[in-house]
Amino acid sequence: MDQGSLLLRKQLKELTKKPVEGFSAGLVDDSNLFEWSVTVMGPPDTYYEGGFFNAILSFPTDYPQSPPTCRFTSEMWHPNVYHDGKVCISILHSPGDDPHGYEAASERWTPVHTVETIMISIISMLSSPNDESPANIDAAKMWREDREGFKRKVSKIVRKSQEML
């Protein structure tokens, strides 16, 4: 078994034994360690509070050298989430220097990250959007210029996520 599979198996075992507050995680299919199904609970005291947002974490075959991708399968409105649900945060960007010069290498992927640290970063992203380099320009513009409209739109998504349970 390769290093990535061993690490993912170990992390899955840890999260099963000691769940972490704020999310749940498991395999999409027991035969594939590289596709995880995660549910993020909307963080308390945020517009997302009370929501249950499903996502898929897809790990590359060279994990942990390269980062996984995370894509919400639940509807999501957030400056750092593309329209297709793909999450855009620094730690999920390839290691090394940012070709665009926005991020320091230290903010990007390193092999020490785990499913837990990734999910905590995503929960943190929900709590405090970064509208400086948005993935969803419309959501970032609304976040900056129409906070009430943003809040209403997210409230609808939260209610929809609760109905999907």
Phi and psi restraints in degrees (value plus and minus 20) as a CYANA .aco file:
   2 ASP   PHI     -98.8   -58.8
   2 ASP   PSI     149.0   189.0
   3 GLN   PHI     -77.5   -37.5
   3 GLN   PSI     -64.0   -24.0
   4 GLY   PHI     -81.2   -41.2
   4 GLY   PSI     -65.2   -25.2
   5 SER   PHI     -82.7   -42.7
   5 SER   PSI     -63.2   -23.2
   6 LEU   PHI     -81.9   -41.9
   6 LEU   PSI     -65.4   -25.4
   7 LEU   PHI     -82.5   -42.5
   7 LEU   PSI     -64.8   -24.8
   8 LEU   PHI     -85.6   -45.6
   8 LEU   PSI     -60.4   -20.4
   9 ARG   PHI     -81.5   -41.5
   9 ARG   PSI     -63.4   -23.4
  10 LYS   PHI     -82.7   -42.7
  10 LYS   PSI     -65.0   -25.0
  11 GLN   PHI     -84.9   -44.9
  11 GLN   PSI     -59.9   -19.9
  12 LEU   PHI     -81.8   -41.8
  12 LEU   PSI     -64.3   -24.3
  13 LYS   PHI     -80.7   -40.7
  13 LYS   PSI     -66.2   -26.2
  14 GLU   PHI     -78.7   -38.7
  14 GLU   PSI     -68.5   -28.5
  15 LEU   PHI     -87.9   -47.9
  15 LEU   PSI     -47.8    -7.8
  16 THR   PHI     -92.7   -52.7
  16 THR   PSI     -61.7   -21.7
  17 LYS   PHI     -92.2   -52.2
  17 LYS   PSI     -64.0   -24.0
  18 LYS   PHI    -148.8  -108.8
  18 LYS   PSI      62.2   102.2
  19 PRO   PHI     -78.9   -38.9
  19 PRO   PSI     129.2   169.2
  20 VAL   PHI    -123.6   -83.6
  20 VAL   PSI     115.4   155.4
  21 GLU   PHI     -82.0   -42.0
  21 GLU   PSI     117.5   157.5
  22 GLY   PHI      87.3   127.3
  22 GLY   PSI     -38.9     1.1
  23 PHE   PHI    -177.6  -137.6
  23 PHE   PSI     140.5   180.5
  24 SER   PHI    -148.2  -108.2
  24 SER   PSI     132.0   172.0
  25 ALA   PHI    -166.2  -126.2
  25 ALA   PSI     127.8   167.8
  26 GLY   PHI    -185.3  -145.3
  26 GLY   PSI     156.2   196.2
  27 LEU   PHI     -98.5   -58.5
  27 LEU   PSI     124.3   164.3
  28 VAL   PHI     -84.4   -44.4
  28 VAL   PSI     -61.8   -21.8
  29 ASP   PHI    -165.0  -125.0
  29 ASP   PSI     108.1   148.1
  30 ASP   PHI     -76.4   -36.4
  30 ASP   PSI     -38.7     1.3
  31 SER   PHI    -108.1   -68.1
  31 SER   PSI     -22.6    17.4
  32 ASN   PHI    -152.6  -112.6
  32 ASN   PSI      84.6   124.6
  33 LEU   PHI     -91.2   -51.2
  33 LEU   PSI     -32.1     7.9
  34 PHE   PHI    -114.9   -74.9
  34 PHE   PSI     -19.4    20.6
  35 GLU   PHI    -146.2  -106.2
  35 GLU   PSI      94.5   134.5
  36 TRP   PHI    -133.8   -93.8
  36 TRP   PSI     123.9   163.9
  37 SER   PHI    -123.1   -83.1
  37 SER   PSI     105.7   145.7
  38 VAL   PHI    -145.5  -105.5
  38 VAL   PSI     128.8   168.8
  39 THR   PHI    -142.9  -102.9
  39 THR   PSI     103.8   143.8
  40 VAL   PHI    -120.9   -80.9
  40 VAL   PSI     107.5   147.5
  41 MET   PHI    -105.8   -65.8
  41 MET   PSI     111.4   151.4
  42 GLY   PHI     -75.9   -35.9
  42 GLY   PSI     106.6   146.6
  43 PRO   PHI     -82.6   -42.6
  43 PRO   PSI     122.6   162.6
  44 PRO   PHI     -77.0   -37.0
  44 PRO   PSI     130.0   170.0
  45 ASP   PHI      40.7    80.7
  45 ASP   PSI       9.8    49.8
  46 THR   PHI    -149.3  -109.3
  46 THR   PSI     150.3   190.3
  47 TYR   PHI     -84.2   -44.2
  47 TYR   PSI     -40.8    -0.8
  48 TYR   PHI    -110.1   -70.1
  48 TYR   PSI     -22.9    17.1
  49 GLU   PHI     -73.5   -33.5
  49 GLU   PSI     115.5   155.5
  50 GLY   PHI      68.8   108.8
  50 GLY   PSI     -29.3    10.7
  51 GLY   PHI    -106.8   -66.8
  51 GLY   PSI     136.9   176.9
  52 PHE   PHI    -147.4  -107.4
  52 PHE   PSI      88.5   128.5
  53 PHE   PHI    -132.9   -92.9
  53 PHE   PSI      99.5   139.5
  54 ASN   PHI    -108.4   -68.4
  54 ASN   PSI     125.6   165.6
  55 ALA   PHI    -169.6  -129.6
  55 ALA   PSI     143.6   183.6
  56 ILE   PHI    -137.5   -97.5
  56 ILE   PSI     107.8   147.8
  57 LEU   PHI    -119.8   -79.8
  57 LEU   PSI      99.8   139.8
  58 SER   PHI    -132.7   -92.7
  58 SER   PSI      98.2   138.2
  59 PHE   PHI    -114.9   -74.9
  59 PHE   PSI     117.4   157.4
  60 PRO   PHI     -95.1   -55.1
  60 PRO   PSI     142.4   182.4
  61 THR   PHI     -85.6   -45.6
  61 THR   PSI     -42.4    -2.4
  62 ASP   PHI    -117.1   -77.1
  62 ASP   PSI      -1.6    38.4
  63 TYR   PHI     -77.8   -37.8
  63 TYR   PSI     117.1   157.1
  64 PRO   PHI    -115.1   -75.1
  64 PRO   PSI      -8.1    31.9
  65 GLN   PHI     -87.1   -47.1
  65 GLN   PSI     -53.4   -13.4
  66 SER   PHI    -139.3   -99.3
  66 SER   PSI     131.5   171.5
  67 PRO   PHI     -98.7   -58.7
  67 PRO   PSI     136.4   176.4
  68 PRO   PHI     -96.9   -56.9
  68 PRO   PSI     152.6   192.6
  69 THR   PHI    -128.8   -88.8
  69 THR   PSI     132.8   172.8
  70 CYS   PHI    -147.6  -107.6
  70 CYS   PSI     109.7   149.7
  71 ARG   PHI    -154.4  -114.4
  71 ARG   PSI     102.6   142.6
  72 PHE   PHI     -88.2   -48.2
  72 PHE   PSI     113.2   153.2
  73 THR   PHI    -118.5   -78.5
  73 THR   PSI     -38.5     1.5
  74 SER   PHI    -101.1   -61.1
  74 SER   PSI     135.7   175.7
  75 GLU   PHI     -80.3   -40.3
  75 GLU   PSI     119.2   159.2
  76 MET   PHI    -164.6  -124.6
  76 MET   PSI     116.3   156.3
  77 TRP   PHI    -144.5  -104.5
  77 TRP   PSI      88.0   128.0
  78 HIS   PHI    -181.5  -141.5
  78 HIS   PSI     121.4   161.4
  79 PRO   PHI     -77.4   -37.4
  79 PRO   PSI     -46.5    -6.5
  80 ASN   PHI    -124.9   -84.9
  80 ASN   PSI       0.3    40.3
  81 VAL   PHI    -148.2  -108.2
  81 VAL   PSI     101.4   141.4
  82 TYR   PHI     -82.2   -42.2
  82 TYR   PSI     142.5   182.5
  83 HIS   PHI     -76.2   -36.2
  83 HIS   PSI     -50.5   -10.5
  84 ASP   PHI    -102.9   -62.9
  84 ASP   PSI     -17.9    22.1
  85 GLY   PHI      76.9   116.9
  85 GLY   PSI     -27.9    12.1
  86 LYS   PHI     -89.2   -49.2
  86 LYS   PSI     111.4   151.4
  87 VAL   PHI    -103.2   -63.2
  87 VAL   PSI     115.9   155.9
  88 CYS   PHI    -140.5  -100.5
  88 CYS   PSI      74.3   114.3
  89 ILE   PHI    -154.1  -114.1
  89 ILE   PSI     134.2   174.2
  90 SER   PHI     -72.3   -32.3
  90 SER   PSI     -65.7   -25.7
  91 ILE   PHI     -88.5   -48.5
  91 ILE   PSI     -32.3     7.7
  92 LEU   PHI    -115.6   -75.6
  92 LEU   PSI     -13.0    27.0
  93 HIS   PHI    -113.1   -73.1
  93 HIS   PSI     124.1   164.1
  94 SER   PHI     -68.1   -28.1
  94 SER   PSI     128.3   168.3
  95 PRO   PHI     -84.3   -44.3
  95 PRO   PSI     140.9   180.9
  96 GLY   PHI      80.0   120.0
  96 GLY   PSI    -188.5  -148.5
  97 ASP   PHI     -94.6   -54.6
  97 ASP   PSI     123.9   163.9
  98 ASP   PHI     -95.6   -55.6
  98 ASP   PSI     101.7   141.7
  99 PRO   PHI     -81.9   -41.9
  99 PRO   PSI     -42.5    -2.5
 100 HIS   PHI    -112.5   -72.5
 100 HIS   PSI     -29.4    10.6
 101 GLY   PHI      57.9    97.9
 101 GLY   PSI      -7.0    33.0
 102 TYR   PHI    -101.8   -61.8
 102 TYR   PSI     -55.0   -15.0
 103 GLU   PHI    -138.8   -98.8
 103 GLU   PSI     125.4   165.4
 104 ALA   PHI     -97.5   -57.5
 104 ALA   PSI     131.7   171.7
 105 ALA   PHI     -75.1   -35.1
 105 ALA   PSI     -53.2   -13.2
 106 SER   PHI     -86.7   -46.7
 106 SER   PSI     -39.1     0.9
 107 GLU   PHI    -108.5   -68.5
 107 GLU   PSI     -32.4     7.6
 108 ARG   PHI    -112.3   -72.3
 108 ARG   PSI    -197.5  -157.5
 109 TRP   PHI     -76.4   -36.4
 109 TRP   PSI     116.9   156.9
 110 THR   PHI    -156.0  -116.0
 110 THR   PSI     131.9   171.9
 111 PRO   PHI     -83.5   -43.5
 111 PRO   PSI     -27.9    12.1
 112 VAL   PHI     -97.5   -57.5
 112 VAL   PSI     -35.5     4.5
 113 HIS   PHI     -86.7   -46.7
 113 HIS   PSI     125.7   165.7
 114 THR   PHI    -144.0  -104.0
 114 THR   PSI     153.9   193.9
 115 VAL   PHI     -74.7   -34.7
 115 VAL   PSI     -61.6   -21.6
 116 GLU   PHI     -81.5   -41.5
 116 GLU   PSI     -68.4   -28.4
 117 THR   PHI     -87.9   -47.9
 117 THR   PSI     -53.7   -13.7
 118 ILE   PHI     -84.0   -44.0
 118 ILE   PSI     -68.1   -28.1
 119 MET   PHI     -86.4   -46.4
 119 MET   PSI     -56.6   -16.6
 120 ILE   PHI     -84.4   -44.4
 120 ILE   PSI     -57.5   -17.5
 121 SER   PHI     -85.7   -45.7
 121 SER   PSI     -58.2   -18.2
 122 ILE   PHI     -88.5   -48.5
 122 ILE   PSI     -60.1   -20.1
 123 ILE   PHI     -82.6   -42.6
 123 ILE   PSI     -62.2   -22.2
 124 SER   PHI     -83.1   -43.1
 124 SER   PSI     -58.9   -18.9
 125 MET   PHI     -80.5   -40.5
 125 MET   PSI     -60.9   -20.9
 126 LEU   PHI     -84.0   -44.0
 126 LEU   PSI     -56.7   -16.7
 127 SER   PHI     -90.8   -50.8
 127 SER   PSI     -56.1   -16.1
 128 SER   PHI    -162.0  -122.0
 128 SER   PSI      70.1   110.1
 129 PRO   PHI     -78.6   -38.6
 129 PRO   PSI     125.8   165.8
 130 ASN   PHI    -123.8   -83.8
 130 ASN   PSI      85.7   125.7
 131 ASP   PHI    -115.3   -75.3
 131 ASP   PSI      -9.4    30.6
 132 GLU   PHI     -93.6   -53.6
 132 GLU   PSI     -62.8   -22.8
 133 SER   PHI    -153.0  -113.0
 133 SER   PSI      55.3    95.3
 134 PRO   PHI     -94.6   -54.6
 134 PRO   PSI     130.6   170.6
 135 ALA   PHI    -106.7   -66.7
 135 ALA   PSI     -53.9   -13.9
 136 ASN   PHI    -135.3   -95.3
 136 ASN   PSI      78.4   118.4
 137 ILE   PHI     -83.2   -43.2
 137 ILE   PSI     -58.3   -18.3
 138 ASP   PHI     -83.4   -43.4
 138 ASP   PSI     -63.7   -23.7
 139 ALA   PHI     -86.0   -46.0
 139 ALA   PSI     -59.5   -19.5
 140 ALA   PHI     -85.0   -45.0
 140 ALA   PSI     -62.2   -22.2
 141 LYS   PHI     -83.9   -43.9
 141 LYS   PSI     -63.5   -23.5
 142 MET   PHI     -86.2   -46.2
 142 MET   PSI     -59.5   -19.5
 143 TRP   PHI     -78.7   -38.7
 143 TRP   PSI     -61.9   -21.9
 144 ARG   PHI     -97.4   -57.4
 144 ARG   PSI     -61.6   -21.6
 145 GLU   PHI    -126.0   -86.0
 145 GLU   PSI     -38.8     1.2
 146 ASP   PHI    -164.6  -124.6
 146 ASP   PSI      50.1    90.1
 147 ARG   PHI     -79.1   -39.1
 147 ARG   PSI     -57.4   -17.4
 148 GLU   PHI     -84.6   -44.6
 148 GLU   PSI     -62.9   -22.9
 149 GLY   PHI     -82.7   -42.7
 149 GLY   PSI     -60.8   -20.8
 150 PHE   PHI     -80.8   -40.8
 150 PHE   PSI     -67.6   -27.6
 151 LYS   PHI     -80.1   -40.1
 151 LYS   PSI     -63.7   -23.7
 152 ARG   PHI     -81.9   -41.9
 152 ARG   PSI     -64.6   -24.6
 153 LYS   PHI     -83.2   -43.2
 153 LYS   PSI     -64.2   -24.2
 154 VAL   PHI     -87.0   -47.0
 154 VAL   PSI     -56.9   -16.9
 155 SER   PHI     -79.0   -39.0
 155 SER   PSI     -59.9   -19.9
 156 LYS   PHI     -83.0   -43.0
 156 LYS   PSI     -62.5   -22.5
 157 ILE   PHI     -85.1   -45.1
 157 ILE   PSI     -60.1   -20.1
 158 VAL   PHI     -81.7   -41.7
 158 VAL   PSI     -67.7   -27.7
 159 ARG   PHI     -80.2   -40.2
 159 ARG   PSI     -63.4   -23.4
 160 LYS   PHI     -80.7   -40.7
 160 LYS   PSI     -61.5   -21.5
 161 SER   PHI     -84.4   -44.4
 161 SER   PSI     -53.4   -13.4
 162 GLN   PHI     -91.7   -51.7
 162 GLN   PSI     -55.0   -15.0
 163 GLU   PHI     -90.5   -50.5
 163 GLU   PSI     -44.2    -4.2
 164 MET   PHI     -97.4   -57.4
 164 MET   PSI     -32.3     7.7
